[in-house]
Every structure is written in structure tokens, then in C-alpha cells.
Amino acid sequence: MTSLDDLPIRDDLRGRTPYGAPQKSVPVALNVNENTHPIPEDVAHDIVARVAAAILSLNRYPDREFTALRRALADYLGHGLDIDRIWAANGSNEVLQHILQAFGGPGRSALGFAPTYSMYGLLASGTGTEWITAERDDEFELSPETAVAAVREHDPDVVLLCAPNNPTGTPLSLETIIAVADAARGIVVVDEAYIEFADPGTPSALTLLEGRPRLLVSRTMSKAFAFAGARVGYLAADPAIIDALRLVRLPYHLSALTQAAALGALAHSDEMLAMVGEIRAQRERISTELARLGFHPYRSGSNFVLFGGVDDPHAVFQALLDRGILIREIGLTGCLRVTAGTEAETSAFLEAIAVFAPAAAGS
């Protein structure tokens, strides 16, 4: 049987493994930071009606500029944005791929701060961009001084800042973003995939866009909007950035069905986001209870909690899976990550993890 090693694959892709988290059918799946709350029924009916209407014209190509969707996204984001400053694609991963295709590539580099979203490195590799990682501060924080020192040392063409950070959940201050944007020669991307879960009053990097034509803010509908299966990501940036992304996108890259579904969800944004407060409450419940049990939950502004103090992460992961609870191994020593789900899902996880509590082991 032919293997990858037998194929004339690019040398820089040899030995690499694709992105992937375990996909298992279990009663409690808390491993990929999905919004585990279902879409409200009335919203679902409206989305279905819009998709059904779009089906009647599937013999024609969709709006290549997805004008109605960009207008709806601009309205949702606010901050005085208009459609000329909005882009969208099939999930935020494709948005990031477009950025690296346009501003990365052979002979260019992208900088991130590890640990961070593993797709950054894979997207860099896929576009022939050198991927460079710099270290974070203690507790996975990222200060302006640490970030700027890395930018000055490596002089990257693209800087990727995850705010809040995945997989650690760490919030990122506007001070750090401003410092990086001022120090960087190239493009600075702030990935706000989880920003809706941040504590109330947390400012968005969208407030920094004016006067910074090389600053981009990327978001997704996969998390807070409970729209992971629809694959809709988007960004806000200077109009010239949007023009650059048009150079690398595939023709008609957003299907008519995707556009219709996203428009339906955005038309009900208040209702779609109504569960965010509950998810935030479950995140805090997880952090509080894990700390009480003797684990070390890290500061999180997202819909998940990274926690340390786990003696054997794989053994604990497997034991929970045997009980029908799927969380995430992320390769950090002594750590596991769990998504904040519904109250019932959170209760199931906390009851199961208590068996492995450091506090219980020491008593």
C-alpha cells in the first residue's frame, strides 16, 4: 500500500501530522470548545427557511462579494465599521489562511507565542511561511515587554496574537496589542475567536483599528454563536487589506447556503448569544471547583479552562472517556483542558474529575 513517504510531497510537509482532535460519540463532549447549547428552535426555523430559499437559486453562483453578509457582520461588530472593512470565509481558519497567503509565503515568517492555537503553525506550513514561536511569561500571560522583545528579535512579516489565547484561555491586554502593533513592521492579527466569552466590559481590539492599517481582527461564528458546523469566520481591517485578500481567495468561496445560514443567525444575534452568560458562569464554576479540589486552573477569558496539577494527563483523560466524558489532551505537562458546557455537562465533569483531585490524593 502506498504511504505518504512514497509520494512526491513537498519536503517541508514530510513528517507532519494534520490538525485533529478525537471525534468520538460520547454523552458529554467537552474537548473542542464548541458551544454545547443548541440553537434556539425559532432561530433554527428561520435559518432553515432562508437556506431553503437559497436552494431555489443554486443553479447560479453565489454573490462573490457576499455583500449582504458583510453588511450584517459590520452591523453586528459596530465600532463604526462598514462593509469595505469586512471579510469572511469558511471558518476563521480560512480567514487566517487568506492572510498568510497574501502576506506570508516563501521567504517570509509568522510569529506566535507558544503555547497557542496549533493551526497557526499548520497554516504557516501550508503557505510556505516560516513559523516562529516565542515564549510567554509565567502562567501563560503575555506582557507588552515580552511580546515586543520577540517582535524586535525575529522581525516577522506576520504576528498572530490569540486573544483570549487558545489553548490556555489567557486574556490579552490592549496594552500588549498596541505595543506589538507599534513595534511590528508587518501585519498584526488579533484572533478574537473567543472574545464574546470575555468578562463583561473587556475591550475588543476592534477599538484599535482606526489609524492602524496593518492591524487585523479575526473572529468566528463557531463558538459564541453555536455555529461551528456552518463554518463561518470573518475579520475587520483596513479596506486595503480586504483588497489584498481578494487576490488569494478562491472564486465564490462562500456558498449561497453558507451565506443564507449566517444571515439567519446574525438576524437573531441577541437570542443566539443569550447563552453566553450561562457558559461564562459554568467556566467560573469549573475554575472555582478545580481550585478547591487542588488542581491549578489558569486564568481564562474563553469558554474553556486549562488546568494543571494532573499527575498523569493521559490516564485521567482515558478514565474520563471511559465514563463517557471527552475532554482534551493538549501536550502541556501536567495539564488538561475542558470546555464549559451546560450545567449538567459541567456537573458530570466535576463529579468525574474529583476522583483524581490532588487534594483527595493528599488526604
Phi, psi and omega per residue, in radians:
M1 nan 2.377 -3.133
T2 -1.216 2.426 3.081
S3 -2.047 3.012 3.093
L4 -1.003 -0.620 -3.118
D5 -1.117 -0.379 -3.130
D6 -1.491 -0.190 -3.054
L7 -1.683 2.681 3.132
P8 -1.399 0.895 -3.139
I9 -1.221 2.707 3.090
R10 -0.962 2.438 -3.098
D11 -1.043 -0.636 -3.085
D12 -1.310 -0.114 3.065
L13 -1.743 -0.177 -3.130
R14 -1.136 2.411 3.104
G15 1.441 -0.060 -3.132
R16 -1.545 2.746 3.092
T17 -2.078 2.547 -3.115
P18 -1.253 2.777 3.062
Y19 -1.130 2.485 3.053
G20 3.110 2.427 2.983
A21 -1.942 2.661 3.136
P22 -0.961 2.308 3.058
Q23 -1.940 1.793 -3.084
K24 -2.294 2.548 3.090
S25 -1.512 1.823 -3.105
V26 -2.336 2.762 3.129
P27 -1.098 -0.606 -3.086
V28 -2.244 1.768 -3.122
A29 -1.835 1.882 -3.074
L30 -2.255 0.804 -2.994
N31 -2.036 -0.282 -3.048
V32 -2.183 0.397 2.996
N33 1.048 0.518 3.026
E34 -1.264 2.793 2.896
N35 -1.442 1.935 -3.024
T36 -1.430 -0.041 3.082
H37 -1.404 2.381 3.131
P38 -1.251 2.758 3.057
I39 -1.155 2.344 3.111
P40 -0.948 2.481 -2.991
E41 -1.061 -0.725 -3.106
D42 -1.177 -0.604 3.082
V43 -1.169 -0.740 3.131
A44 -1.026 -0.708 3.138
H45 -1.124 -0.702 3.124
D46 -1.161 -0.730 3.109
I47 -1.077 -0.755 3.127
V48 -1.061 -0.732 -3.139
A49 -1.115 -0.698 3.133
R50 -1.190 -0.703 3.116
V51 -1.163 -0.712 3.117
A52 -1.057 -0.714 3.105
A53 -1.129 -0.650 3.133
A54 -1.173 -0.541 -3.132
I55 -1.059 -0.545 -3.107
L56 -1.136 -0.305 -3.129
S57 -2.078 0.433 3.140
L58 -1.212 -0.170 3.052
N59 -1.259 -0.223 3.130
R60 -1.935 2.654 3.061
Y61 -1.142 2.640 3.104
P62 -1.289 2.985 3.049
D63 -1.067 1.975 -3.071
R64 -1.097 -0.519 -3.116
E65 -1.678 0.044 3.134
F66 0.623 0.957 -2.982
T67 -1.097 -0.818 -3.116
A68 -1.104 -0.675 3.140
L69 -1.178 -0.739 3.116
R70 -1.092 -0.676 3.116
R71 -1.140 -0.730 -3.140
A72 -1.168 -0.660 3.101
L73 -1.172 -0.695 3.093
A74 -1.087 -0.741 3.114
D75 -1.099 -0.709 -3.139
Y76 -1.141 -0.760 -3.091
L77 -1.252 -0.594 -3.099
G78 1.215 -2.459 3.114
H79 0.999 0.446 3.094
G80 1.252 0.286 -3.110
L81 -1.352 2.530 3.015
D82 -2.091 3.083 -2.984
I83 -1.159 -0.390 3.135
D84 -1.179 -0.231 -3.107
R85 -1.922 0.247 -3.070
I86 -2.088 2.436 3.051
W87 -2.309 2.734 3.095
A88 -2.609 2.778 -3.133
A89 -2.811 -3.054 -3.085
N90 -1.382 1.444 -3.074
G91 1.453 2.740 -3.138
S92 -1.149 -0.373 3.076
N93 -1.083 -0.711 3.116
E94 -1.239 -0.590 3.038
V95 -1.015 -0.843 3.135
L96 -1.129 -0.629 3.090
Q97 -1.101 -0.756 3.090
H98 -1.015 -0.737 -3.136
I99 -1.079 -0.793 -3.112
L100 -1.241 -0.552 3.063
Q101 -1.149 -0.639 -3.076
A102 -1.462 -0.613 -2.993
F103 -2.103 -0.119 3.044
G104 -1.839 -2.478 3.101
G105 1.839 3.131 -3.115
P106 -0.950 2.337 -3.136
G107 1.445 -0.002 3.125
R108 -2.104 2.874 -3.054
S109 -2.337 2.724 3.042
A110 -2.217 2.453 -3.077
L111 -2.040 2.340 3.006
G112 -2.348 3.024 -3.078
F113 -2.090 1.889 -3.010
A114 -1.436 2.577 -0.064
P115 -1.345 2.474 3.096
T116 -2.567 -3.028 -3.041
Y117 -0.995 2.138 -3.011
S118 -1.166 -0.377 3.137
M119 -1.189 -0.386 3.133
Y120 -0.998 -0.854 3.135
G121 -1.132 -0.657 3.133
L122 -1.196 -0.705 3.091
L123 -1.150 -0.663 3.079
A124 -1.080 -0.802 3.129
S125 -1.064 -0.750 -3.115
G126 -1.121 -0.417 3.133
T127 -1.798 0.140 3.130
G128 1.253 0.382 -3.134
T129 -1.659 2.340 3.081
E130 -1.172 2.281 -3.127
W131 -1.812 2.125 -3.113
I132 -2.070 2.353 3.067
T133 -2.073 2.483 3.061
A134 -2.052 2.781 -3.091
E135 -1.423 2.702 3.031
R136 -1.645 3.059 3.038
D137 -1.404 -3.117 3.079
D138 -1.017 2.619 -3.141
E139 1.087 0.353 3.102
F140 1.167 0.310 3.081
E141 -1.324 2.912 3.123
L142 -2.450 1.822 -3.117
S143 -1.462 2.791 3.064
P144 -0.983 -0.708 -3.088
E145 -1.124 -0.780 3.138
T146 -1.134 -0.774 -3.107
A147 -1.141 -0.787 -3.105
V148 -1.161 -0.654 3.108
A149 -1.038 -0.701 3.131
A150 -1.205 -0.708 3.114
V151 -1.069 -0.766 -3.127
R152 -1.210 -0.572 -3.141
E153 -1.241 -0.738 -2.986
H154 -1.766 -0.333 3.133
D155 0.814 1.029 -3.061
P156 -1.322 2.788 3.049
D157 -1.426 -0.494 3.122
V158 -2.379 2.362 3.007
V159 -2.008 2.290 3.133
L160 -1.956 1.994 3.122
L161 -1.962 2.133 -3.126
C162 -1.730 2.064 -2.995
A163 -2.432 1.821 -0.065
P164 -1.167 2.744 -3.037
N165 -1.372 2.489 2.997
N166 -1.989 2.181 0.372
P167 -1.795 0.208 -3.012
T168 -1.637 -0.356 -3.106
G169 1.420 0.000 -3.008
T170 -1.137 2.173 3.025
P171 -1.123 2.746 3.121
L172 -2.185 2.232 -3.068
S173 -1.323 2.667 3.036
L174 -1.096 -0.513 3.128
E175 -1.067 -0.722 3.108
T176 -1.169 -0.739 3.139
I177 -1.097 -0.782 3.129
I178 -1.074 -0.763 -3.118
A179 -1.087 -0.719 3.131
V180 -1.188 -0.776 -3.135
A181 -1.072 -0.621 3.130
D182 -1.290 -0.546 -3.062
A183 -1.547 -0.452 -3.004
A184 -1.380 2.462 3.057
R185 -1.389 -0.596 -3.011
G186 -1.807 -2.551 -3.083
I187 -1.443 2.438 3.050
V188 -2.098 2.098 -3.128
V189 -1.893 2.195 3.028
V190 -1.845 1.970 -3.090
D191 -1.579 1.793 -3.103
E192 -1.786 0.790 -3.108
A193 -1.020 -0.516 -3.045
Y194 -1.973 0.241 -2.969
I195 -1.087 -0.526 -3.132
E196 -1.117 -0.368 3.139
F197 -1.559 -0.073 3.136
A198 -1.101 2.777 3.132
D199 -1.012 2.504 3.128
P200 -0.932 2.399 -3.124
G201 1.600 -0.122 3.115
T202 -1.185 2.158 -3.113
P203 -1.313 2.567 3.097
S204 -1.617 2.695 3.037
A205 -1.137 -0.202 3.050
L206 -1.030 -0.473 3.135
T207 -1.219 -0.203 -3.070
L208 -1.780 -0.041 -2.985
L209 -1.177 -0.659 -3.058
E210 -1.072 2.199 3.132
G211 1.439 0.054 3.124
R212 -2.194 1.415 -3.017
P213 -1.189 -0.207 3.123
R214 -1.850 0.214 3.079
L215 -1.755 2.256 -3.118
L216 -2.155 2.473 3.099
V217 -2.117 2.019 -3.085
S218 -1.788 2.491 3.105
R219 -2.455 3.102 -3.138
T220 -2.534 2.723 2.985
M221 -1.691 0.031 -3.047
S222 -1.244 -0.503 -2.962
K223 -1.702 -1.462 -3.055
A224 -1.074 -0.594 -3.120
F225 -1.392 -0.023 -3.129
A226 0.958 0.732 -2.993
F227 -2.163 0.539 -3.036
A228 -1.028 -0.662 -3.097
G229 -1.272 -0.275 -3.126
A230 -1.445 -0.404 3.121
R231 1.044 1.272 3.105
V232 -2.298 2.018 3.013
G233 -2.136 2.831 -3.091
Y234 -2.751 2.941 3.078
L235 -2.586 2.837 3.026
A236 -2.124 2.384 -3.075
A237 -2.881 3.137 3.060
D238 -1.103 2.542 3.131
P239 -0.953 -0.555 3.126
A240 -1.152 -0.594 3.074
I241 -1.106 -0.754 3.134
I242 -1.059 -0.716 3.092
D243 -1.073 -0.673 3.126
A244 -1.134 -0.671 -3.125
L245 -1.202 -0.498 3.075
R246 -1.087 -0.455 -3.105
L247 -1.216 -0.388 -3.014
V248 -2.026 -0.203 -3.122
R249 -1.252 2.668 3.032
L250 -1.311 2.650 3.130
P251 -1.060 2.381 3.091
Y252 0.909 0.831 -2.982
H253 -1.264 -0.332 3.080
L254 -1.851 2.021 -3.068
S255 -1.162 2.794 3.096
A256 -1.073 -0.600 -3.133
L257 -1.211 -0.722 3.095
T258 -1.086 -0.792 -3.140
Q259 -1.083 -0.742 -3.123
A260 -1.140 -0.764 -3.132
A261 -1.121 -0.754 -3.129
A262 -1.131 -0.706 3.107
L263 -1.086 -0.658 3.089
G264 -1.112 -0.765 3.131
A265 -1.129 -0.755 -3.118
L266 -1.182 -0.516 3.097
A267 -1.146 -0.328 3.139
H268 -2.117 0.649 -3.004
S269 -1.036 -0.686 3.139
D270 -1.062 -0.773 -3.136
E271 -1.228 -0.674 3.140
M272 -1.115 -0.579 -3.087
L273 -1.659 0.092 -3.077
A274 -1.114 -0.436 -3.097
M275 -1.515 -0.056 -3.087
V276 -1.060 -0.734 3.124
G277 -1.063 -0.689 3.110
E278 -1.155 -0.706 3.117
I279 -1.123 -0.725 3.105
R280 -1.060 -0.697 3.118
A281 -1.130 -0.680 3.109
Q282 -1.201 -0.608 3.061
R283 -1.054 -0.799 3.136
E284 -1.158 -0.641 3.086
R285 -1.081 -0.766 3.120
I286 -1.067 -0.846 -3.113
S287 -1.059 -0.779 -3.127
T288 -1.105 -0.780 -3.088
E289 -1.247 -0.691 3.101
L290 -1.083 -0.706 3.095
A291 -1.110 -0.736 3.122
R292 -1.074 -0.597 -3.132
L293 -1.355 -0.152 3.119
G294 1.767 0.045 3.035
F295 -1.393 3.081 3.140
H296 -2.131 1.550 3.076
P297 -1.309 2.353 3.117
Y298 -1.532 2.716 -3.133
R299 -1.013 2.293 -3.069
S300 -2.339 2.354 2.998
G301 -2.016 0.349 -3.048
S302 -2.055 -2.838 3.106
N303 -1.781 0.491 3.110
F304 -2.595 2.917 3.135
V305 -2.305 2.205 2.958
L306 -1.605 2.317 3.141
F307 -2.375 2.434 3.110
G308 -1.806 -2.995 -3.097
G309 1.443 0.339 -3.136
V310 -1.717 2.047 -3.057
D311 -1.085 -0.790 -3.103
D312 -2.367 1.517 -3.045
P313 -0.948 -0.749 -3.099
H314 -1.153 -0.703 3.140
A315 -1.120 -0.714 3.112
V316 -1.182 -0.763 3.079
F317 -0.951 -0.840 -3.099
Q318 -1.176 -0.685 3.136
A319 -1.117 -0.702 3.085
L320 -1.174 -0.691 3.117
L321 -1.087 -0.656 3.101
D322 -1.093 -0.410 3.095
R323 -1.657 0.136 3.094
G324 1.466 0.355 -3.134
I325 -2.106 2.024 -3.078
L326 -1.831 2.026 3.023
I327 -2.040 -2.771 -2.975
R328 -2.253 2.233 2.887
E329 -1.516 2.261 -3.072
I330 -2.135 0.103 3.047
G331 1.468 0.126 3.052
L332 -1.615 2.282 -3.055
T333 -0.959 2.198 3.060
G334 1.244 0.279 -3.035
C335 -2.180 2.656 2.948
L336 -2.414 2.863 -3.139
R337 -2.271 2.441 -3.136
V338 -2.333 2.404 3.074
T339 -1.389 2.482 3.014
A340 -1.392 1.955 -3.100
G341 -1.795 -2.563 3.053
T342 -1.261 2.972 3.121
E343 -1.041 -0.714 3.139
A344 -1.166 -0.720 3.124
E345 -1.147 -0.709 3.104
T346 -1.097 -0.744 3.123
S347 -1.071 -0.731 3.132
A348 -1.091 -0.747 3.119
F349 -1.127 -0.827 -3.085
L350 -1.117 -0.663 3.089
E351 -1.116 -0.699 -3.102
A352 -1.280 -0.727 -3.071
I353 -1.268 -0.375 -3.113
A354 -1.030 -0.522 -3.141
V355 -1.056 -0.507 -3.049
F356 -1.815 0.255 -3.060
A357 -1.147 2.334 3.047
P358 -0.985 -0.630 -3.141
A359 -1.109 -0.671 3.130
A360 -1.222 -0.652 -3.127
A361 -1.159 -0.541 -3.085
G362 -1.543 -0.075 -3.085
S363 -1.559 nan nan
